[in-house]
Structures are given as C-alpha cells and as structure tokens.
C-alpha cells in the first residue's frame, strides 16, 4: 500500500495511554492514543518530534511497536508502524480471575490462644 492508501484504512477511535520512545531522546514519554489502525496511530503528547523520526510505542496487550512519525499538527502526530498490528488487542481487557471463596483461603496468621475467650 502507498501512504495515500493508508489514509483509507479504517481507524478505531479510542482513548488509551501508552509509552513512547523517540529516537535520539532519552527516556519514555506518556502519550494519549487517539485512534489506531493496523498500520498506524494518532498520538497526543507534548513531546517534540520531527517528521520521519523513528519511534517505538508500547501498546497494551501488544508490546513495543516500531514506527516512524508520519505527520505533526500542534501536539498531535501520526505514527506509521513498520509492521501491521491487530488494532483490537489494545482495547481488550485482561481476564480477571474470579475471587477465591473465603472457605478456600488460608488463614493469614493463627490467633494467639491466650486472647481467646473460653466458653
């Protein structure tokens, strides 16, 4: 696909937080993910980036994804991914294990026998 074709790919509007690493800058930056597709995303952040710079973004349930800054407008910028991702994975929530019933939980500590009242 050409760059023009990528603009026609469906995007999933959402609001997620992610970590961003920018080539040539130290440390990670928190960004807001505004929309996401298999080929890229729109991020919002106060970090200074330039068009064409390499970045990595840590997306929930996917991990670090490499890409390049495709465009910049104010504090928003587009990232074109190097490889396709499944854009539904970051939206998925982790399965929460059901709570263990009280009768199966072990006692944290046994009470002091001297503190028990005799009946």
Secondary structure, 3 states (H helix, E strand, C coil): CCHHHHCCCCCEEEEEEEEEEECCCCCEEEEEEEEECCCEEEEECCCCCCCCCEEEEEECCCEEEEEEEEEEECCEEEEEECCCCCCCHHHCCCCCCCCCCHHHCCCCCCCCHHHCCCC
